[in-house]
Amino acid sequence: MKSEHAFMIQHALQSAKWAFSTRRVRREDAEGVRSDVSAAVSGDLVLGRIVQVGAHPRLQLAEGRHSDLYEDDLVVVACGARYASDQFEGIAQLSNDGADLLAGGGCLGTVRERHARMKAPTRVQPLGLLCDATGSVLNLCNYAEPAPRYRGGMRVIGVVGASMNSGKTSAVSSLVHGLERAGYRTAAIKATGTGAFGDWWAYHDAGASFVTDFTDAGMVSTYRQPLARLREGLDRMLGRAEAAGCDVAVVELADGVLQEEARALLLDSFVRQHFGGFLFAAPDALAAVGGQASMAALGHAVLGLTGLLTASPLSAQEAGRATTLPVYSREALRDASTAASVLSQLPESVFHAHTASAPARQHEHA
């Protein structure tokens, strides 16, 4: 027979707002709460109470919608770190005295730096770490999607950028839409970043045949994660896309090429082996020039430029002249023939010959 305390915990968990980052969690696994949160690590599930609403006034729910936050709301989020040059930099560290909501998707940690235009973070009092019947703390890694290893049977295009908010997600969504219109079964993958559903739904809205991100690989955030785990996560995501029958994968790396985890992946042999080329998203022409040079130094070919610079015809012209690269607006990437021409630039050496020679499959929605 359950104790009164156990009933109170279950009631709290049932009434709490569960964040997007927890969407893969089996809620019935949570049978208790460990009150001391000081030893929490990235991915640990946390029951918390909203103390003061700040920079993030809404929580992205596991159900796929926003929920306004109010003081004393109960939430279930995941301990994690975040790197966002336009918002917060924070680490996966909690205190029972309080913690910071680092991202609206449900990442809780301690802010170390914040952009000058950002309000103070939404404050949360951690009430405890969620535990199973054995007392073991529940972590998102326990709920990673089972996946086969990637065998190399798809064409893979990466999308990177100069910084956060340079137009990467828009480029991924647009290219995916164009490739689907051209008859290719296309996967949209967010390989790095902090768990949130904005990009996830943007990929779905673009018509991607398959969508996944690092939260499916058991991570609330990729910031401060070891390279081996990032590589394994990317392997899992590509493996699932391949198993789903995709011809092409378009993979977004968050933030900019100078960000530590993005740079580490770009230098890694797994990415070198399987990625055929990259689109580079830049806010202006000078950033595009620097981006091309940075990617060349990392040993990667840039197939073309895209991003915010395409909103300005003059910036796009400057970038094209300075780099001699094609410049693709999001409208251009949504065109089937343009998307197919981007794909045709990939060398056949990075994917199996039978995949390279296979005709594009037409889909019902194409």
Secondary structure, DSSP 8 states (H G I E B T S, - for coil): ---HHHHHHHHHHHHSEEBGGGTT--GGG--EEES--TT--TTBEEEEEEEE--S--EEEBTTSSEEE--TT-EEEEEE--EE-TTSEEEES---TT-EEEEETTTEEEEEEEE-TT-----EEEEEEEEE-TTS-B-BGGGG--------S-SEEEEEEESSTTSSHHHHHHHHHHHHHHTT--EEEEE-SSB--HHHHHHHHHTT-SEEEEGGGGT-SB-TT--HHHHHHHHHHHHHHHHHTT-SEEEEE--S-TTSHHHHHHHHSHHHHHH--EEEEE-SSHHHHHHHHHHHHHTT--EEEEESGGGGSHHHHHHHHHHH---B--HHHHTSHHHHHHHHHTS-GGGS-HHHHHS-----TT-
